[in-house]
Amino acid sequence: MKKFLLVSALLTFSIIIGQDKSSCNCCSEDQKAFDFWIGNWEVTNSSNGTAAGTSVISREEDGCVIRENWTSATPGYTGTSLNFFNTQTEQWEQLWVDNTGAFLKLKGKREGDQMILTSDELTRDDGKTYRNRITWTKNEDGTVRQHWEVLQGEETTTAFDGLYKPK
């Protein structure tokens, strides 16, 4: 009986270990489409090269979530984003929250070397509507450009244009 229990336990253990090694809930090509942003980064303003901050971007939750931890070069400002591929809508989604209580929800997909995420339409206090669009571009030199645009009617303005350089 002891021998049977030992063999049964070993067989069960090897099946579980085998499953852990071969199963991956978030390993599709779509779910890895934002991996180019993962890293430990120094971020500069693209326009003048001044320091914008630092960002640590990592995979979490068994690879199903990409988490950003942002620290601004402006003392006291931090934020974080959670990014994931929604298999139901087949889109990437981001929720950004900072230490002022501000938040931003975006969704979209990768097109070529760019991840393009856009907010739903929002309304300003003056009644005018707008959208936020953030584009991350994977550059050949290993850097990543983040370009945040505000789209209001026919007008497009840049809210942030930064270059992520590996630390």
Secondary structure, 3 states (H helix, E strand, C coil): CHHHHHHHHHHHHHHHHHHHHHCCCCCCCHHHCCHHHCEEEEEEECCCCCEEEEEEEEEECCCCEEEEEEEECCCCCEEEEEEEEECCCCEEEEEEEECCCCEEEEEEEEECCEEEEECCCEECCCCCEEEEEEEEEECCCCCEEEEEEEEECCEEEEEEEEEEEEC
